[in-house]
Amino acid sequence: MSHTYLTTTKLAERLPYTTRHIREYLKDRVFIEGYHYVRIPGSRRLMFIWERVEETLLESSTVQVSIPLSSGGYINV
């Protein structure tokens, strides 16, 4: 299987996030090293695997949110 590798800058062009947000927030909380991105040996540069990033973002957009009601029970949003 071939993958599309993107730099942080190229990934930011495809997503509604800045490069800084990707590096400082998503890299540590959403994306997993070795699955969503790899480090270039001998460098600090990251290469993101587009197919895996896209899969994760699509999965998270289909998750339903439940809001608890004061009378008990939940409402799905």
N, C-alpha and C positions, 0 to 999 in steps of 0.2 A: 504494500500500500504506500503510495507516495503522499507526502504531506506538503502543505504550503507554509513555508517559514516566513514570518514577518518580524521586522524590527519593531521596537516600541513606537516609533514614529509612524510606520506604515499601519500598525494596528490602530493607532489613534485616528488615522484617516478613515478607517472603516467603522469605528465605534464612536458614540457620542461622548467620549472622554478625552481629556488632555493626556499627553505623555506623562506628565508629572503625576496625575491621578492614577494612571495605570501602574507606574513604578512604585508609588508610595502606598497605595491602598489596595488595588486589585491584586497585585503580585503577592501580597502577604495574606490576604483574606479570602480571595475568590479563586485565584489561579494557583495550581500546584506545580512545583518544580519537578521536572521529569515527565509530567503528563501534559500540562498546558504550555510549558515553556522549558527551554534548555539554556544553559550557560555555555558560551563559547569557551573552550579550554584556554587558559592563560589570559582571559579577558573578563571584564565585568559585563560585557555585552550580553543581552538576552535575545533569544529568538523564540517567538511565540508560534505555536502550531495552530494555524487558523481553524482547521476542521474541529479540533477539540475545544477551542475557545467558543466557536459558534454553537457547538452542541451544548455546552454548559449554559450559555446565555439563553438558548431556546428552551432548555429544560426549566430554567428558573422563571421564565416568563409564563409558563403554563401552571405554575404552582398556585393553588387557590389560598387566599387569606381568609381566616375565620375571625370574626369579631365577637367577643363574648357579650351576651345580653344581660341586663340587670336581673331579669326574671329567670335566668338560667338558660342554657342552650347557646347556640351560636348562629350567626348569619354569615354565609359565604359571600365574599366580595369578588 
